[in-house]
Structures are given as structure tokens and as C-alpha cells.
């Protein structure tokens, strides 16, 4: 019995919920693989991407497709030296319709010597990953400047990519990011690409955001939404959103005024998913010293997010994920500490009105955030697909009917 199976056996007797609904899916990812991502394509196909280590300190970005109940073989996108590989800022491969794919990874810039000093490399394929060509690079300003935390969404004539990038601000007051580091000033930007992968524009969405929280994007009938952790005056770091309509980004607005005052990035970004009734946001906050995972539904009539619904059981680590379901409800995932001190990746159904359903324990979660990464969840037809890290990249499927 492998280590993961042993953990499942132990955890089944120690936590609420059950693993009976969870089906582990063997992935082609190598042992100790990391930096994973999930994306949904037409016909219920799911794309999984990840990074593996190679000889001489090199790294390799690979992906596989889930068709039915099994992952297909691994396909290599790129390999190279001087990549920036870390637990929070994951590369991805994203289907854009037909055989078009976009993918990105992070590379240290050779002409900068800082601890960070990395940027985005974006490539595009028109033959489902058979060949790739580079279409975009982005870097941050300064020796330690960086660009990353990418999110994608298809649009009518191509795709949009949101990302964070450092900006020069000599007059800004330094803010500690922990571990003796100073937090850089970051902007949220959005790049537009046409159907052939050519850059059509690159613009700023918010001039000052949290420096290392993941971003999320989702299209809807009310426009293309991007969600991110904002950085407002007084070092309040709540979740904001902006909308792209008529080729213009709106001014950012709060999803909800949590009032989380924290001097430094918590590395715990939002998740976003859309249904016919609009997007749903999920996120972590520790406002007023109380850790919570919250979810909020978009209210089309009032053009705002409704008041949030609490998801966790009182001891969350965060890293929320969300997938919308056919009936307009949402499946929200997060990492929670149990009463026995274990950490678990959980999911529960959240209706627009009424009480959230029981939680399902998807998997035991490693204690260290670098060992876990940022768990992902997407819906593929009548099931949810999860990805997380425990010694290597792991995946599982849960039928949506199991969410009561």
C-alpha cells in the first residue's frame, strides 16, 4: 500500500464525511512532480499540467488529457534551465476551442540577479500541443521585479490573460512581506490575444494589488470577470473584482468588505467560476483574527455579489476552489484542519439560498503549504475533478450527485 493510500485509510476513521465517493485517478506525472493546474475543454475533456525536474537542474512542463476515466499519455510543452518553480505560482495549459491551446511558465531573467527577477513565457499551439510558438513575455520592473500569477479566459475573438507585475514606485513606503523581505508594489494587468495567438493589447486593471495571491477569471453574460486580492489604503487586503465589457475594464470593486488588515501578502487568492446565472467567487480571509472560507454568488439584478456564505468548519487553512453546478449551486473546495490536527481537502455544495450540504473529504492534505501547493477543482459533466500535491501530483474524481 502506497503512502497516499495509507493516509486515506487512516483519515477515513478520523474525520467527518467519507471518502466513499472519491475515486483516485492515476496520473502520468512523475514522482515529486509539482506546480499543477486543471482546465476544462469541450466534451467534458480535462487538461492537467505539471512540472517535473530533469537532469542538471532543468525543468519540464508537461500535460495530459482526461477522457472518460483515464489520463492519456504525458505530452511535453517545454523544458529549460533557470525556471522559477514554486508552490504558489503554477504554470498552466488552457484549451481555447478546437485544437488551440495556450500555456505558460516562469523563467528567471538572465540580466537580473535578484532572488526573484522572473517573468512569464506564454506559448500558443494550433495542433493540440504538437508544436508551440512563443507569443508573449512579461517581466516586472526592478532587479527583483517579477510577473506571474496568471489566469485565462476565452473571449469571442481570442483569449484574455490576467497577470501580476511589479511596478516601479520610488515613493512607496516599504512593507514587510515576512521572512525579512520587502513586499514589492504590484499591478494587475490584462493582455488580449486574437484567435491566432497574436497580442492585441496589454493594459492595467488595478495599480496596486496584493503581491503574491493567485488571480482568477471567468466569462459570463454580464462580462468577463477577474477576481484578485486587492491592496487598499491602510493595508486592507480583501477580494476585489473587475469586469470587461465593451472592451473596457471597469474600476475594481470589493466582492465583500471583509476588512482583513494584514501587512504582507497571505498567499491565499480567490477562485472564480461561472454558470448561466453568473459567476461565483470563493476565498479565504482572516479578518478580525478569525479564519474563514467564504463564497458569494453574483446578483445580476443588482449588479453586485450577494452577501457571502461561510463554507468552513472553523479551522480553515484556505486555498479555496469553486466549480458551478447545473442547478445554479456551487461546489466549493478548501483545506481544513480537523479536530485531530490533520489537514484535509474538502468540498461541499453551496446553494444560492438555504444551508450548505455536508462536506466530502477528498484527500488528506500535507501540513506544509509547499508540500501541498494550491488544490484545484473543476467540473467535467457530472463529476468534479481535483488536483493537489502529496509527494507528487495527485488527482481524483467525485460525482456531483454525491454533493447533497
N, C-alpha and C positions, 0 to 999 in steps of 0.2 A: 504494500500500500504506500503510495507516494505521500509527500508532506502535505499537499493540499487536501488529499482525501482524509488523512488523519485529522486535520483541522476541522473538516466538515463533520466527521464522526463525533468529535468532542463537542463542537459547538451546538449540535442538534439537541443536546441534553441540557444546555446551559442558558439558552436564550428563548425569548418569546418568539412566536411564529414557527416556521418549519422550513426545511429545505426540500420537502417532497415535491414541490412544484418546479424546482430548479434542475435544469439539465445542463451539465458541463459540456462544452464543445471543445474538442481538441484542436488547437491551433497549430499552424506550421511555423510559428515563431520559435526561435532558438531559445535555449535556456539562458536566463539573465537578460532577455530582451526587455526593452523599456520604451518610454515615450510613445504611447499608443494612442490611437484615435479611431472612432467609428463614424461612418457616414452611410446614409440610406440612398438607394438608387431605385429606378423603376422596377416594377415587378417584384418587389419585396427583397431584392438583392441588397446585401450589406457589404460594405468595404471596411476592412480592418487594416490599419497601417501601424508600423512599429519600427524601432531602430535596434540593430544588432551591432555588437562590437566585432571588429575584424583585426587581422594581424597588423602589428606595427602601430597601434593606436588609431587606426582608421575606424570609421563607422559606415553602416549601410542602412539605407531606408528601403523597406520592403512593404508590400501589401498583398492581401489575398481577398477573394470574394466568397461570401457565404451564399450558396444556392441550395435551398432545401435545408438539409440537416448537417451538411459538412462544409468545412472550409476547403477551397481549392488550393492549388499549389502557390507557394510564395513567388512573387514577381519583384525583381529589383528595380527601383526607381533611380537611385543614385548611390554613390559611395565616395568617400573622400576623407582627407585629413582636416584637422583644425575645426571640426564641427563643435558647436556649442550644444551639449546634450545635458539636460537637467530634468528634475522630477515634475516641474510645473508647466513649462512652456513646450508643449508637444507639437511636433510636426503633424501633417495630415495629408491624406489623399481624398479628393472630393469629386464625386461624379456630377457632371453638368448636363447630362442628357445625351442619349445615344452612346457613342464611344468616346466622348470628350471627358477628360479628367484634368484636374489641377492638383498640384502637390507642392509642398514647401518644406524646407528645413532651415536650420540656423547655422551660420558659419562665422567664425572669428575673422575679422578683417585684418589682413596681413600688415597694413600700415598703421595699426593702432596696437598699443602694448598694454592696455588696461586689463583688469580682471574680467571685465565684460567685453565691451567693444565688439559686439557681434551684430549680424544683420540677417535679413530674410533673403532666401533664394527661392523664387517661385518658378515652377516649370509647368508646361502645358502639353497634353497629349491628345491627338485626334484619332488614335488607333487603340484605345483601351489599355494604354500603358506599354505598347510595343516600342514606341520611340517617344522621346521627350525633347523639348526645346525650352531654354530659359526665356522668360518673358518679362521678369521684373526682379529688381533688387531694391532693398530698403535698408538704410542704416540710421543710427541715431547720431546726434551731434556730440562732439567732445571725445576725449580719449577713452572714457569708459561708457560712452553712449551706446545704446543698443536699440534694436527694433525687433518686435516679436509679438506674441500673444494674438495670433491670427484667428479670425473667424470668417467663414464664407457664406454666401447665399447666391443662388441663381437669380437672375433677372431676365426680363423678356429678351434682351438682345445680347446677353452675355452673363457675366457674374460680377458680384461686388465682393471686395475683401476688406475687412476692418483689421487694423493693427495698431499697436502702440509704438511710439518712437520718442526718444529723448529729444528735448529741445533746449537750446542754449538760453540761460536766464541768469546773467551775472548778478542781478539784483535780488534774486530769490534767497530767502532765508534757508540755510541747510536744515534738513530734517533727518533725524536718525532713522535708518531702516533696520536697525538691530545688528548684532554681531560686529559692532564698530564701524559699520558702513554708513554712508550718507545717501539718502534717497534722492535720485535724480528727478528733475521736472519732466513729466511725460505728457504727450498729447495723444489723443485718439484720432486716427486718420482713416480715410476710406479711399481705396483705389478701385476704379471701374475698368473692366476688361470687356472687349467685344467678343462675339461668338467664335472668333479665330484666336482668342487669347491675347490680342494686342491691347496695350494700355491705352485707355481712352480718357483718363483723368485721375488725379490724386489730390485730395483736399482734406482739410482739417474739420473734424466734427466737434471736438472739445479740446480746449487748450491746456487743461490741467486735470489729469486723472490719476488714479492710484497706479503705482509704478509696476506692479508685478501680479495683478489679478487677471485671470482669463477673461476674454470677451466672448460674446455670443451673438449670433444673428439669426433671424427668421423672417421669411416673407409672409405677408398676409394681405387680405383685401383692403386693409387700412394703411398699406405701405410696407416698406421693408424696415424692420426693427433691428436696432443694435442695442444690446444691454452691456453695461460695464460698471465697475466700481469707480465712482466719482471721487474727487478730492476737492472739498469745498472749504471756504474760509473757516479757520478755526480748527482745521484737520478733522473735519467730519467726513466719514467715508461710507456713504450709503450708495445703493444701487440706482443708477440713472439709466435713461433710455433716450434714444433719438430716433426719428422716423425719416425715411427717404421717400418723398412723394413729389411728383412732377420734377424729378431730377434735382431736388433741393433737400438738404438735410435740415430738419427742424432744430431749434435750440434744445439742448438736453433738459430733461425734466426728471424728477425723482420718481421711481416706481413707488416708493413709500418713504416717508421721513422717519427712519429708524432712530437717527441721532447717535450713530456709533462714532464716538470720539476716540481716535487712535493715532498716535504719532508714528507712523510707519505702516507699510503695506502688510496686510494679513495673509496675502497669497491665498485667497479664497473667493474666487469670482462667481458670477451668476451663470445660470443656464436659461435657455430660451427655446421654446418650441411652439409651433403654430397648428391650429386646426381651422375648420371653416368658421368658427365663432371668434377667431382671433388668437393672439399669442398668449402663452402662459410663461411667467417668469418664476424662477426658484432661486433662492440664495441663502447665504449664511450671514448672521450678524451676531455681535456680542455687545450690543448697545446696553448701557447701564450695567455692565458686568454680567449679563445673562446671555448665554449662548443659545441661539435659536436657528432653526431652518424654517424658512417661510416660503409660501407660494402665493402668487396673485394672478388673477385672470383679467384679461383686457375687457373693458366695458366699452363696446362700440358706440352705444347710445350717448354716453357721457365723455367719450374720447379720453379715457384715463384707465389706469389699473385700479381694480377694486381693492378694498382693504385686504391685507394679507391673511392667510390661513396658516396656523402653526402646524408643522409636519412632525417634528422630532418628539422624543420621549423625555427630554430634559437633560441629556448629556451628549449633544452632537459635536462631532469634530468638523462637520460641514461638508464642503465639496459636493454641492447639490447638483443633481441632474434632473432633466424633465423630458417627458415624451407625452404628447397629447393622444387621447384615445378617441375612438369613433363616436362615442356618445357625448363628446364635449368635455369630459372629465380629463384629468391629467394623472400620469404616473410619475411620482417624484421619488428620486433616489437620494441617499445621503449616507454618511458614515456616522455611526453612533457607538458610544461606549456603553456596554451592558453593565448591569449591577455587579457582575463578577469581575469587571475590569477588562473584558475583551472588547475589541472593536469589530464592528460588523457593517458590511454594506447592505443596506436595507432599501426596500421600495414599498410604497403604498399608494393606493388610488385616492385621489382627492377630487370630489365633485365640486361643481360651482356653488352648490348650496347643500347643506347637510353636514354629516360627520364623515371624516376621512376613514377609509377602511383599515383593516388590520394590516400590519406590516409583514412582509415576507423577507426573511433573511437570505440574501442572495449568496453571500460568502463571508467567511471570516476575513478581516482586514488586518494587514500588518500594522504594528504600532507606529513605526516611523513613517513620516509622510514621504520621504524619498523612496522607501521600500514599496509604497502603495501607488504613488502617482495620483492622478486625478481620475477617479472612476467615471466611465461614460455609459450612457444608456440611450438607445434609440428604439423606435417601434418599426417592426417589419411585419406588415399584415396583422396577424392575430397573435403576435408574440413580441416580447421585449428582448432585446439583445444587450448584454452588459459586457464591458471590458474593464479590467483592473490589473494590477500587478501584484504577484506574490511569488517571488523567485524568478519570475518571467511573466510574460503577458498571458493572462487567463481570460476566457470568455464563457458565457453561459446564456441560456435562453429560458424565459419564463412566459408561459401562455398568459395573454391578457385576461382570460376568463378566471385565472387564479386570483386576480385582484378584486376582492369583494367590496 
